[in-house]
Amino acid sequence: MFPRTALVTGGASGIGAAIVELLQAEGASVEALDLRDGFDVSDPAAWERVGPVDLACLNAGVVTGEAEIAQLSDEAYRRIVSTNLGGVVFGVRRLAQVLEPGAAIVVTASLAGLTAMPSDPIYSLTKHGLVGFVRSIAPQLAERGIRINAVAPGIADTPLLGDSRERYRREGFPLLSAEDVARAVLLAARSETSGEVWFVQPGREPAPFRFPSVPGPRDASGAPAGPPPS
């Protein structure tokens, strides 16, 4: 059975609570780490108390709720960057030290990390950062026998929606449930691949997103250049 042990950040509500419930139903022993219980993912010292598990779900995240960049407060900016980005970077740094080969990490990103989100540009910034981080860190974690993937859910019916929930329902826009996202997390965790970003959309099966190829450089003669030196 995989996993036998797990941790979930932001595990007290929303997607995090659904991940905890699903993993427990699968027979795993799960530790929920949440700010309301005193665990601050943005505090590097808090991570020093974390030990090895089979699966780490780095799910904690916040929004600014602010579309207008001119109105963005310093406090809101620092809070979202330290939670959404710092919480994952500090977590992965610690997990790289303590996880055993065969363990897995799944990061909760967002479709806002694959496309534009004008309603909260800073949230989109942090989720784009997570997508790039997961794809970039995967090779060195693989050398330790650790897999890392991300899930990128569309709009989910969780407390983060706030007052927008009724508008989506009124307009008939399909929302994901927290349980939909939790099932995608488990799929990504059990995948043998690493460095993937799994999209999660209502009415579709979760699957790895296929990134378009970036045009490569050409040399002075106009011929395609080789890979950059490592």
N, C-alpha and C positions, 0 to 999 in steps of 0.2 A: 504494500500500500504506500502510495506517496500522495501527500506528505503524512508523516506520523506526528511531526511537531511543526508549529508555525507561529509567526507573529504577524500582527496586522496593526499598522499605525492608523490613527483615525478610526479605531475599531468600535467606538461607542455609538455611532449613528450612521444613517445613510448607507452608502456603498460599503463602508468598512464593517458595519454591523452585519450586513448581508454576507460578506465574505466570511466573517467569523462563524455565522450560523451554518453556512454551507460546509465549511471545513470541519466543523464539529459533527455535522450530520454524516460526513465521510469518515469519521472516526479519528480525526486528528485532535491532538492536544494543542489548544490555541491560546496564545497570550495576546490580549487586546491592549495596545498602548495608545492612550488618548490624553489630550490636554486636560480634559475634565477630571482625569485621574492623576494628574501631576506629571505626565510625560510630555515634554516639549520637544518635538522633533528638530526644532531649530537650535537646540542647545547641544553642542558637541559633547559636553560632560554627561548628558543623559544617555547618550549612545554607548558610553564606556561601560555601562551596566548590562548591556545586551550580550547574551551568549549565543551559541550556535543553535540553529534550527534547520529543519529540512527546507522550509519555505518561508521567505520573508516577503510580505505584501506591503509595499511602501505606498500607502493610499492617502495619507493625511493631506488636505489641501483646503485653501480658502479662496475667495474671490474678493475683488475690491468693490464691486457693485457700482463702479464709476466708468462711464463711457467717455466723459470729457477730460482729455489730458490736462487742460488748463485748471481743472478743479481737483486733480488728484493730490491728496495730502501726502506729506512725507511719511507719516505714520502708516498709511494704507500701503504705500509702495514698499516700505521696509518689511512690513508684516508679510505680505504675499511672497516677496522674494525669499525671505528667510524661511518661510514655511514650505512653499511649493518647490523651491530649488534647493535651498540649504538643507532642508529636512531629508531630501533624497541623497544629496551628495554626502552629508555626514553619515547617513545610514549605510550607504554602500561602502564608504571608507571603512567603517567598523565591521561590516559583514564580510568584506574581503579579508579581514584579519582572522575571523572566527569560524566562518562556515566551512563545513567539510566538503570534499569533492562529491559531486552528485546533488548538491543543494541548488536551489533556484531562488531567484528574486523576481518579483513582478511589480512594476511601477505603474500606478494609475496616472496616465497622461490624460488626453482628451482629443476629440476631433479638432478642438481649438488649437492643438499643436500641429495639425496637418493642414489647416485652412485659416482664413481670417475670422476674427470675432470682434467686430466693431463695437459691440455692446460692452466689452471689457478688454481693451487692448493689452493691459498689463497681465491679466490672466492668460491671454493667448501667448504673450511673450514667455511666461514661465513654462507653459506646456510645450511650446516649440523647443525651449531649452531642454526639457526632459527627454523629448524625442531624440534630439541630437546627442545628449549624454548617454542614453541607453545604447544607441547604435555605436557610439564611439568607445564605450567602456567594455563592451561585450568581448572583444578579442583578448584583453588582458585577464578578464575574469575566467574566460575559457581555459587559459593556461593553468588556473587553479582548480579546474573541474567544476566551475560554478556557471550556471546559465542565468542570463538576465533578459527579460522581455518586458514590453510595456503593453498596456491596453489603452485604446483611445476611444472612449465612449462618446456617442452623441449626447443629446440632451436627456438627462435622466431625472426622474421624479424623485428628488431628494430635497432636504432642507436648504441646500445651496440655491435652489430656484427662487426661494423667497416669494415675493408678490407676483412673479412672472408665471407661476404655476397655473393660475386661473386663466390667464390670457392664452396660454398654450392649449388648455383644455377647451376653452370657448371657441378657438379657431380650428379645433380638431387636429392639431399637430400631434403625431404619435410620439410618445415619450417612452424611453427605456425605464424599466423598473430596476431597482438596486439589485434584485436577484438576477436579472439579465446580465448585469456587469460582473457579478460574482461568478457566474458560470463561465464567463469569458476569461476571468482571472485564472480559474482552475484549468481551463484548456491551455492557456499560455504557460502555466506552471508545469504542466505535464508534457509539454512539447519538448522534443529533443533538440529543437533549434535554439539559437540565441541571437540577441540583437534585433529581434523582430518587434514590430508595432502592430498589434492586432486591433483592427477597427471593430466597433460594436455599434450596430444600428438596428432599430426596430424592424422586425420582419426579415432580417438577414442572419445567416449563420456567421459568427465571428470568424475572421480569417486574417492572416498577415497582410498588411498593406503593401502594395508593390510600388516602390518609389521609382520615379522616372530616372533614367540615366542622365548624368550631367555631361554635357559635351566636353571632351578632353582637349588639352592644348595641342597646338601644332608647332613644329620647329620652323627655323628660318626658311626652309625650302617649301613649307606648306604641308609637309607630311605629318601624320599623327605622331606625337611624341610618346615615349615609353612612360611607365609609371614613375612617380617622383621617387627620389632616393629615400630609403628608410632611415 
